[in-house]
Each structure stands twice: as structure tokens, then as C-alpha cells.
């Protein structure tokens, strides 16, 4: 019997693949027999990741590119098509935040740095839109493919401080749902677009918000855990089951959804 969850021999492109969450995605899908293409800005980190994947017996390639640079991303696309001839899955995991796009407890809205906010919106929203426009071309020609966007808990409910990040990720959710209909109605039911909304994970972007220099939790982190029924932060591996489902044929009638992976935070009140 065919394994509905198999991604063996699928070509999976992962932007932001050198980040804390992205690295785990790359190693997982490579271990599952996929041809993984990692797109990131840091050449050193990218090549180091590829070496780890090879030692683990997987297959992965790294391409240095900024997801906001059209020419660079198109160059990656052309090389992927030359090597593999298709794109089966695109995971838009590139994203991040900047201090200027946040409002600390001793600041107000009027202290918001609009330049920083524009950069955060560019990275998270247009860093999803541009790769989708480029890599989804192969899916349109194939009439098959799965696009998985990485949103955030901040997209579902307004969180304090992260003004720019929350607005950008909310736009990613809207774009996901829009694209579901746009691609399916014009290129067929074989193309699916979904998103995941991770809750609170310790990453390079939020570590300073959630932990003190000595490693103890900040008051914000303690508040988060008090409102999380699982009473812990997420671990990168917690995303993998949902990603496997969305990347595989097991979710072939699933599109336009946002799967929350947050230990119950979004569902919890008092």
C-alpha cells in the first residue's frame, strides 16, 4: 500500500533554511528521502548545514540568495529546474523581526520606527510573495505542488510589542488564503497552499525578548508560559509532523488552511 505521507524523491525548496527552525526542516526532509534545496543568505551556515545532511545520509543543496532579490531567486529557480526538472514543495520559512519594529514597555506607538517596520514587512510578506511567484511557475506547469507558508501566533491575535512582525505575518495568512483559490481555480486542484502558525519557539530573533543573559526567563516569557497549557516553548521538531502532512499526498484535499502549532496558547483563556 502506498504511504500517503511519503515525500521520497520530491523536490522541496526551503527558504530561510539556515535558521533555527529551517535547519530542522532541512535535516528532516533530507532524512525522508527528499531532494532538499536550501535557500539562505549566509553561505557559511548553508554549506555547514549541507555537510551535516550529507553525514546523516541525506541529499541537499544550498544556494545563497536573498528572498527579496528577484534576480538571485530566479537564478536559484533555474538551477533547481536544470537539476531536478520540477518543484514539488515550497516552504517559505524566511522571516524575522527587528528591534525598531517593536514597541517596548517604556515606549508608545509614537516611538515606532517606520523604516524598520517596512523592512520587517518586506522580509516576512514580500519574502514570501516573491519566492512563491517564482517557484510556483513550475507547479503551474506541472499542475501539482504544495506551498507551505510560515506564519505565526502573532498573525492570529495581536501580541504586545511586535507591531511590525504581527502585521506582516497576518498579511502572510491572508495571502495564503487568497493564493489557495487563485492557483487552484486557474491551474488545477493539484496545487495547494497552506500555512503553519508556530507559537513560541526560542529562535535567534526572539531570544533576547524571552531570556535574560544568564538564561533565566524574562517576565514576558513567564507570561507566555502561564498562558500555554503545555507549559513549555515549542521545539523545532514539533513542526515536523504537520509539515510532513502538508508536503505529502496525505493532505491532497487540504488548502487555504492555517495550522496552529502552539501547545494550546491560542485556545487558552483563563
Secondary structure as the mmCIF struct_conf table of DSSP 4:
data_model
#
loop_
_struct_conf.conf_type_id
_struct_conf.id
_struct_conf.beg_label_comp_id
_struct_conf.beg_label_asym_id
_struct_conf.beg_label_seq_id
_struct_conf.end_label_comp_id
_struct_conf.end_label_asym_id
_struct_conf.end_label_seq_id
TURN_TY1_P TURN_TY1_P1 UNK A 4 UNK A 5
TURN_TY1_P TURN_TY1_P2 UNK A 8 UNK A 9
STRN STRN1 UNK A 11 UNK A 15
TURN_TY1_P TURN_TY1_P3 UNK A 16 UNK A 18
BEND BEND1 UNK A 19 UNK A 19
HELX_RH_AL_P HELX_RH_AL_P1 UNK A 20 UNK A 31
TURN_TY1_P TURN_TY1_P4 UNK A 32 UNK A 33
STRN STRN2 UNK A 35 UNK A 40
BEND BEND2 UNK A 41 UNK A 41
HELX_RH_AL_P HELX_RH_AL_P2 UNK A 43 UNK A 55
TURN_TY1_P TURN_TY1_P5 UNK A 56 UNK A 57
STRN STRN3 UNK A 59 UNK A 64
TURN_TY1_P TURN_TY1_P6 UNK A 67 UNK A 68
HELX_RH_AL_P HELX_RH_AL_P3 UNK A 70 UNK A 84
BEND BEND3 UNK A 85 UNK A 85
STRN STRN4 UNK A 89 UNK A 92
HELX_RH_3T_P HELX_RH_3T_P1 UNK A 99 UNK A 101
BEND BEND4 UNK A 102 UNK A 102
TURN_TY1_P TURN_TY1_P7 UNK A 105 UNK A 106
HELX_RH_3T_P HELX_RH_3T_P2 UNK A 109 UNK A 111
HELX_RH_AL_P HELX_RH_AL_P4 UNK A 114 UNK A 121
HELX_RH_PI_P HELX_RH_PI_P1 UNK A 122 UNK A 126
HELX_RH_AL_P HELX_RH_AL_P5 UNK A 127 UNK A 142
TURN_TY1_P TURN_TY1_P8 UNK A 143 UNK A 143
STRN STRN5 UNK A 145 UNK A 150
HELX_RH_3T_P HELX_RH_3T_P3 UNK A 153 UNK A 155
TURN_TY1_P TURN_TY1_P9 UNK A 156 UNK A 156
BEND BEND5 UNK A 157 UNK A 157
HELX_LH_PP_P HELX_LH_PP_P1 UNK A 158 UNK A 159
BEND BEND6 UNK A 160 UNK A 161
HELX_RH_AL_P HELX_RH_AL_P6 UNK A 163 UNK A 187
TURN_TY1_P TURN_TY1_P10 UNK A 189 UNK A 190
STRN STRN6 UNK A 191 UNK A 198
STRN STRN7 UNK A 201 UNK A 201
TURN_TY1_P TURN_TY1_P11 UNK A 204 UNK A 206
HELX_RH_AL_P HELX_RH_AL_P7 UNK A 207 UNK A 210
STRN STRN8 UNK A 211 UNK A 211
TURN_TY1_P TURN_TY1_P12 UNK A 213 UNK A 214
BEND BEND7 UNK A 215 UNK A 215
HELX_LH_PP_P HELX_LH_PP_P2 UNK A 216 UNK A 216
STRN STRN9 UNK A 217 UNK A 217
HELX_LH_PP_P HELX_LH_PP_P3 UNK A 218 UNK A 218
HELX_RH_AL_P HELX_RH_AL_P8 UNK A 219 UNK A 226
TURN_TY1_P TURN_TY1_P13 UNK A 227 UNK A 227
TURN_TY1_P TURN_TY1_P14 UNK A 229 UNK A 230
BEND BEND8 UNK A 232 UNK A 232
STRN STRN10 UNK A 234 UNK A 234
HELX_RH_3T_P HELX_RH_3T_P4 UNK A 236 UNK A 239
HELX_RH_AL_P HELX_RH_AL_P9 UNK A 240 UNK A 247
BEND BEND9 UNK A 248 UNK A 248
HELX_RH_3T_P HELX_RH_3T_P5 UNK A 249 UNK A 251
TURN_TY1_P TURN_TY1_P15 UNK A 252 UNK A 253
BEND BEND10 UNK A 256 UNK A 256
STRN STRN11 UNK A 258 UNK A 261
BEND BEND11 UNK A 262 UNK A 262
TURN_TY1_P TURN_TY1_P16 UNK A 263 UNK A 264
HELX_RH_3T_P HELX_RH_3T_P6 UNK A 265 UNK A 267
#
